[in-house]
């Protein structure tokens, strides 16, 4: 019996999210209860739910503070939950960072700082270095997000303008033990890029950060440039003795989420192929490549035979030139629909596993062979919408948006292209 493509695509996306839920991944990675105090801190879209699970499973006293995105909080008894802005930081994130640093001041060797770190933490945990203002960080952050910079480039700049990123938070916890539980939302799962690495050593430099700004033509301002040129913003480097008692545990990754989605397809008798968990590049360029592969499968049975599903993750970028309601997943899908041009039997979903694509409370969307025809019947011009970076507006009018609400996890973008067997 034929499986409805939209239903199967959504099932795979839901399985990817479920595989990264804190209730599933946190308990087995908790460290032993220490002889001294346990302080829990955290930042990211999953941090509140991670804190709730820690409280449920922890066999000892604890206290702490985590910061999550507005609307992503859950109730906890002993760990305070703060909310702040994402993807552009605000004053609430600055206040949360200040209070977390106060909590870890004066700790002893027998104490433990349990850090709950997930995607989004870079914007939520904010502590500008002296000479850098919140307004500086907001302006630079907006420019980086709009220019097509990669996440590693963006986070390199963030680390060198921050008093908590790039290992500085872990250094402030010394001489306590620091154990970080990490839910990865970055291509390659490098801990230095998960929330800009507040608890891990940073091999990049102020010069690297300055090169990113120059490469993308971003005007940083004299104070920021002076800080980077002087090296005052240098982060904590590998081998720093203050990080000798730190440990990072990667508890959920994009690859594991893709594997969970693949299992759903295979259980329905459809071959599933994970192309990569770390695809980067302009969203519309990635769409052109994946459309070519999908059509090769559909028309020639290469490199895989239909029916099959092509799965991928990672983090694409969007260079904003229009004024629409953008988002890298819907940008990818709109470009994919145009590249496929109604190719028979090819359906796709692209969505962010945190439930937020760009700045919208919409995870992503679904396309089908009739997407362009339905759009044109409504008077929509798909190419004009793409040029205006208006993916959310386009799919919202079609009724094809995927809305999950806060998923309270984050393992980056999820893409699945279903190629049916030609009937």
Secondary structure in CASP SS format (residue, H / E / C, confidence):
PFRMAT SS
TARGET T0000
AUTHOR 0000-0000-0000
METHOD secondary structure of the structure
MODEL  1
X C 1.00
X C 1.00
X C 1.00
X C 1.00
X H 1.00
X H 1.00
X H 1.00
X H 1.00
X H 1.00
X H 1.00
X H 1.00
X H 1.00
X H 1.00
X H 1.00
X H 1.00
X H 1.00
X H 1.00
X H 1.00
X H 1.00
X C 1.00
X C 1.00
X H 1.00
X H 1.00
X H 1.00
X H 1.00
X C 1.00
X H 1.00
X H 1.00
X H 1.00
X C 1.00
X C 1.00
X C 1.00
X C 1.00
X C 1.00
X C 1.00
X C 1.00
X C 1.00
X E 1.00
X E 1.00
X E 1.00
X E 1.00
X E 1.00
X E 1.00
X C 1.00
X C 1.00
X C 1.00
X H 1.00
X H 1.00
X H 1.00
X H 1.00
X H 1.00
X H 1.00
X H 1.00
X H 1.00
X H 1.00
X H 1.00
X H 1.00
X C 1.00
X C 1.00
X C 1.00
X C 1.00
X C 1.00
X E 1.00
X E 1.00
X E 1.00
X E 1.00
X E 1.00
X E 1.00
X E 1.00
X C 1.00
X C 1.00
X C 1.00
X C 1.00
X C 1.00
X C 1.00
X C 1.00
X C 1.00
X C 1.00
X E 1.00
X E 1.00
X E 1.00
X E 1.00
X E 1.00
X E 1.00
X C 1.00
X C 1.00
X C 1.00
X C 1.00
X C 1.00
X C 1.00
X H 1.00
X H 1.00
X H 1.00
X H 1.00
X H 1.00
X H 1.00
X H 1.00
X H 1.00
X H 1.00
X H 1.00
X H 1.00
X H 1.00
X H 1.00
X C 1.00
X C 1.00
X C 1.00
X C 1.00
X C 1.00
X C 1.00
X C 1.00
X C 1.00
X E 1.00
X E 1.00
X E 1.00
X E 1.00
X E 1.00
X E 1.00
X E 1.00
X C 1.00
X C 1.00
X H 1.00
X H 1.00
X H 1.00
X H 1.00
X C 1.00
X C 1.00
X C 1.00
X E 1.00
X C 1.00
X C 1.00
X C 1.00
X C 1.00
X C 1.00
X H 1.00
X H 1.00
X H 1.00
X H 1.00
X H 1.00
X H 1.00
X H 1.00
X H 1.00
X H 1.00
X H 1.00
X H 1.00
X H 1.00
X H 1.00
X E 1.00
X C 1.00
X C 1.00
X C 1.00
X H 1.00
X H 1.00
X H 1.00
X H 1.00
X H 1.00
X H 1.00
X H 1.00
X H 1.00
X H 1.00
X C 1.00
X C 1.00
X E 1.00
X C 1.00
X C 1.00
X C 1.00
X C 1.00
X C 1.00
X H 1.00
X H 1.00
X H 1.00
X H 1.00
X H 1.00
X H 1.00
X C 1.00
X C 1.00
X C 1.00
X E 1.00
X E 1.00
X E 1.00
X E 1.00
X E 1.00
X E 1.00
X E 1.00
X C 1.00
X C 1.00
X C 1.00
X C 1.00
X C 1.00
X C 1.00
X C 1.00
X H 1.00
X H 1.00
X H 1.00
X H 1.00
X H 1.00
X H 1.00
X C 1.00
X C 1.00
X C 1.00
X C 1.00
X C 1.00
X C 1.00
X C 1.00
X C 1.00
X C 1.00
X H 1.00
X H 1.00
X H 1.00
X H 1.00
X H 1.00
X H 1.00
X H 1.00
X H 1.00
X H 1.00
X H 1.00
X C 1.00
X C 1.00
X C 1.00
X C 1.00
X C 1.00
X C 1.00
X H 1.00
X H 1.00
X H 1.00
X H 1.00
X H 1.00
X H 1.00
X H 1.00
X H 1.00
X H 1.00
X C 1.00
X C 1.00
X C 1.00
X C 1.00
X C 1.00
X C 1.00
X C 1.00
X C 1.00
X C 1.00
X C 1.00
X H 1.00
X H 1.00
X H 1.00
X C 1.00
X C 1.00
X E 1.00
X E 1.00
X E 1.00
X E 1.00
X E 1.00
X E 1.00
X E 1.00
X C 1.00
X H 1.00
X H 1.00
X H 1.00
X H 1.00
X H 1.00
X H 1.00
X H 1.00
X H 1.00
X H 1.00
X H 1.00
X H 1.00
X H 1.00
X H 1.00
X H 1.00
X C 1.00
X C 1.00
X C 1.00
X E 1.00
X E 1.00
X E 1.00
X E 1.00
X E 1.00
X E 1.00
X E 1.00
X E 1.00
X E 1.00
X E 1.00
X E 1.00
X E 1.00
X H 1.00
X H 1.00
X H 1.00
X H 1.00
X H 1.00
X H 1.00
X H 1.00
X H 1.00
X H 1.00
X H 1.00
X H 1.00
X H 1.00
X H 1.00
X H 1.00
X H 1.00
X H 1.00
X H 1.00
X H 1.00
X C 1.00
X C 1.00
X C 1.00
X C 1.00
X C 1.00
X C 1.00
X C 1.00
X E 1.00
X E 1.00
X E 1.00
X E 1.00
X E 1.00
X E 1.00
X E 1.00
X E 1.00
X E 1.00
X E 1.00
X C 1.00
X E 1.00
X C 1.00
X C 1.00
X C 1.00
X C 1.00
X C 1.00
X C 1.00
X C 1.00
X C 1.00
X H 1.00
X H 1.00
X H 1.00
X H 1.00
X H 1.00
X H 1.00
X H 1.00
X H 1.00
X H 1.00
X H 1.00
X H 1.00
X H 1.00
X H 1.00
X C 1.00
X C 1.00
X C 1.00
X C 1.00
X C 1.00
X E 1.00
X E 1.00
X E 1.00
X E 1.00
X E 1.00
X E 1.00
X E 1.00
X C 1.00
X C 1.00
X C 1.00
X C 1.00
X E 1.00
X C 1.00
X C 1.00
X E 1.00
X C 1.00
X C 1.00
X C 1.00
X E 1.00
X E 1.00
X E 1.00
X E 1.00
X C 1.00
X C 1.00
X C 1.00
X H 1.00
X H 1.00
X H 1.00
X H 1.00
X H 1.00
X H 1.00
X H 1.00
X C 1.00
X C 1.00
X C 1.00
X C 1.00
X H 1.00
X H 1.00
X H 1.00
X H 1.00
X H 1.00
X H 1.00
X C 1.00
X C 1.00
X C 1.00
X H 1.00
X H 1.00
X H 1.00
X H 1.00
X H 1.00
X H 1.00
X H 1.00
X H 1.00
X C 1.00
X C 1.00
X E 1.00
X E 1.00
X C 1.00
X C 1.00
X C 1.00
X C 1.00
X C 1.00
X C 1.00
X C 1.00
X C 1.00
X C 1.00
X C 1.00
X E 1.00
X E 1.00
X E 1.00
X E 1.00
X E 1.00
X E 1.00
X E 1.00
X C 1.00
X C 1.00
X C 1.00
X C 1.00
END
